[in-house]
Amino acid sequence: MRLGKDDEAFSEFREVLRVDPRFARARVGLGMILARRDRVADAIQEMYEATRLDPRNGETHVRLAMVLYQGGYYTEAWQAVRRARNLGQQIPADFLRNLEERSPSR
């Protein structure tokens, strides 16, 4: 059951961050769980913190873009997409199509 695994992972990420609040990958994991729980504002906060802690990780910028999209922040999602691309990260085509439908790139 996914909810049980998410609950377990949520607790583990929180514990890791209690010990090491600068562990960006744990923030990404926590952010993704928060997004699945429709706690988008909290997810965005975690993702922004992860990109601040590890600004050269293109995948983190992609995840940030996805959460921003979920929250309806399309301009900011495009900014995260551009940062990810500048870092050489590929962006999932289906995500780009969805984002383009909501807000054409500028």
NORUR-V736598 format. One record per run of one state. SS is the DSSP state (hx for helix, st for strand, lp for the rest). FROM is the first residue (numbers start at 1). TO is the last residue. If there is no record, write none. Layout:
[[SS/FROM/TO] [SS/FROM/TO]]
This chain:
[[lp/1/1] [hx/2/19] [lp/20/23] [hx/24/36] [lp/37/39] [hx/40/53] [lp/54/57] [hx/58/70] [lp/71/73] [hx/74/86] [lp/87/92] [hx/93/102] [lp/103/106]]
